[in-house]
Every structure is written in C-alpha cells, then in structure tokens.
Amino acid sequence: KNGNTWSGRFDEPVSELVQRYTASVGFDRRLAEYDIQGSLAHARMLSGAGIIDEHDLAAIESGLGQIRDEIRNGEFVWLLELEDVHLNIEKRLTTLIGDAGKRLHTARSRNDQVATDVRLYLRAAIDDIIGLIHSMQRALLELAEQHVDTVMPGFTHLQVAQPVVFGHHLMAYFEMLKRDVERLSDCRRRMNKLPLGAAALAGTSYPINRKAVAQQLGFDGVCENSLDAVSDRDFAIEFCAAAALIMTHLSRLSEELILWMNPSFGFIDLADRFCTGSSIMPQKKNPDVPELVRGKTGRVNGHLVALLTLMKGQPLAYNKDNQEDKEPLFDTVETLTDTLRIYADMLTGVRVNRDAMRAAAMRGYATATDLADYLTKKGLPFREAHEAVARAVRFADGSARDLSALTLPELQEFSRLIDGDIYAVLTLEGSIDSRDHIGGTAPAQVRTAIKRARKWLS
Ligand code: ARG
C-alpha cells in the first residue's frame, strides 16, 4: 500500500519513475507561503460558515503557523511521495493537529487551491517587479539628466542619421519601461480574482462565502465561472508576454551598450564589476552582463511560447498539463527580477565619453537633413532640396570634409538659396536646438521630458 492520499482506490503504488515524473514539489514549494495564506483564509471562512468548528480553526491556525516557521527556517521535510506543495503541507498539518487538519480540505480541491496560490504568487511578483522597474527608471533619469546636451549621432539602419542628445536617447527607454509598467498593472488587475470556491471544477455543495475569502486575500472579486477558474492560465501567459517585452527592451539597450563599448564607437565604458576578462587574451574586457541579458531574453521568450503551447490543446476544465505552467513562470519571474536588479546598478556605473560621441556625430553628415530643411524653408520643394543636398554630401565626401567645412561658394554651387546664415544650421547644436517641440531632441524639451518622467514616477 502506498502512502498516497487517494490510495484506497488503488491496487498498486505508482512506480518510482512515475512518482518522480508526476511530482512537482521540487519547484512548487516556492508557493508555500501563498498556500498557507490561502489555507488560512479558507479555514476562517469554513469556520465562519459553520462548516468546521472554532476548535478546529484554532488548531489549523496554530498548525499552519508552525509549518510556516518550519519552512522559513529550512526545517520542513519535503517528501517527493507527497507529490506537491499542497499535499506536503496538508500532511504535515494532520501530523501536527490530527483530525482538524483533515477537515481543512473540505469544500476545496487542489485545482482551485493551486490556481489561487499561483495568482497570489504572481501578484506579489508583479508588485516587486514594478518596484524594480521604477528603480531602473530612476537610474535612467539620473543619467539622462547629466546628458541633456551631450551630442551623439542618432542612428537609423545603424548608420548616422541625425544628431540627438544622449539624454533623449536614454529617455526613449524610460518610455518603453513606462508602458511595461502599465502592461503589468493591467495584467495584475485582471488576475486579481479569487478562484477558490470553484473546488474541482463545478463548485461545491457547502454553504461557502467566496467573497469573504476574496476580501481576506486582497482579491478584487471572485472568478465568476468555476470551470474557467480552475482551468485557464491566461493570467500567467499575459504576465509572460509582458515579461518578454520587458526583456526585449532590456535586450535592445544591452545591444547598444555592447556596441557603444566597442572601441570603434568608444561612447561609453561599463564599470569593471559588470565585465569579465578572457582566459587567453590579456587585453580583454568583455561586456558579459549585457550579453547575458540579451541571451536570457531568448529564454524568457521561450517560456511565453511554452505556456501558450501548454494551454492550446486543453479541454475544460483542469488537466495535469497545468502543473507544467510553474517552471516557465518561476524562471520568468526570477530571470526578470535579477535582470532588472542588475540593470539599475549597471546604469549607475556607465561612464560616458562625450568627445567620442560628438566626433561620431560629426563624421556622418548628420546635419544633411537640416540643410535640406533650410532650402525648403527658402521656397525650394523638399524633393529638390533633398537632391541638392545629396549632391553636396557627395562632393564633401570626396574631400573627406563635413558639410560645415565647405566654403560658402562651394555650398552655393548646389543652390543659390544658400547664404552665410547656413553655418548656424549646419552645426550639431543648431540641428538639435531646432527640434524644439514635445517629443523632440532639443535640450529644453529633454529637460521637460525628464520633469514629466519624475512626476510620473512619484
Ligand atoms: N500540483 C498540481 C498543479 O500544479 C496541483 C493540482 C493537482 N490537481 C489534480 N487534480 N491532480 O497543477
């Protein structure tokens, strides 16, 4: 006879391999705190509804309190043959308090129990992650503030396009992270509904009070269909989608840090504590941390696809397939949390080489558009101005000079409309200052953007 909870129905125990294959306690013990929280709320409701008496409730409360301490102190003995976190805790409770422990599972199933635990876990994780995104945003703001007039080339196709200030570039990431926070908050709001009460799938015949449980656990309401409550994991999928986007944003920034740190760019240097050397090449300083962020993004994207695939073939209601939601979900939370934590710190260690940024902006005819706009403002149709400037760039490139290094007669070869006032337009600062509208790169606008961002953060 095996020790399983349902052993009365079975003639033979499962094999050791099946036991190992079906067990989830190795990873779902991360849910222990939430499982206890959920059980306490459930037990209080059972007692309030007269389904168990107050002596049972008192015993359950003290037993679960002791178990919580045992788990926190690392004294709790997890048993594989008890399959998962729920049965491990319940069994221990019964050992501690006897029959009262056996009454806890009245009007409940592991199906609504686990759906509740995962929501509680994820809700706490989201709160944590939003806090970490805010820290990273603060680090971005601080760096942006120091560089509201640090000129760098803006790129399209990774070719020099138009000059921008570095602060503006950094604030682009602030905006992405702002939307990421909104996505997480949105996901949290939809997720914050109580599954308990759905029991196995159809609800329960006991006079339960779901709203009381929801209120105790800080849910905004109850799941309104019992089949849906135990079977869907869309909230976890939504979270993983939001997480994949956050990682994608961080991966893009990482790619830029890696490029900028390359001596051919030389825009920035990362603090040594985020880099490693090479075992063979003594001169190397490699940007391992941003490279790993880029790499781990693949892993988080993979978890999203894993969960979508897990869900797509499941008939209603609960299926054991859903046990497979946990490892991708936990790994997503842990990878994202670590990444955000490390990123906030890494940004404070970025050293900027203003001269290199400026020199790079000087090299790629970054103000060519400004010259075309100048001609257009003097009456030339934009397409013709574009063509005239293209010829001027070709000419300047022939003698390896910037447009601003051409003499006035040379420039006038390309258009009679060009005058001495052109040189103010062709400078990097002239170009940047002229983009003076909301969302533009003019330092005055970037300062306002930073102010708006501070307000949003607070
Ligand atoms: N460990 C299971 C899970 O994660 C708990 C629910 C099991 N329910 C069941 N009927 N087998 O989904």
Residues whose N, C-alpha, C, O or C-beta is under 5 A from the ligand:
A	BS01	LIG	S24 D84 R110 N111 V114 N322 Q323
